[in-house]
Amino acid sequence: MAMTLLPEPHRRRPVAIGLLLAALVVFYLLFLHGFVVQHLDYGEQIDDMLAQEQRFRAKALERPALEARLA
């Protein structure tokens, strides 16, 4: 009986699919995950800045009333 490294014929497809999925996960972790996490962080920063801008605009709208009270 010869020793072979290949799986039995009826198990080749599931092994190939498993190897493909493992390769895709490794590819994602090595090349894409850093960009995805950074992009999500940028989105949070943009949301924070938009909220801050709204607060500043609301304060700026109060200026005429404050100037009228001081005059």
C-alpha positions, 0 to 999 in steps of 0.5 A: 500500500502506497502512502499518499498525501491526498485525501480520499476522492470523496473527501477532496471537495470538502477539504478544498473548500475548507482550505479555500476558506482558511486562505480567505480568512488569512488574506482578510486578516493580513491585508484587509482587517487593518483598513476596515478597522481604521475606516470604522474608526474614521467613521466614528470620528466623523460622527463626533465632529458632526455632533460637535459642529451642531453644538457650535452652530447652536451656540453661534445662534445664541450670540445675537440674543446675548449681545442684545442682553449686554447692550 
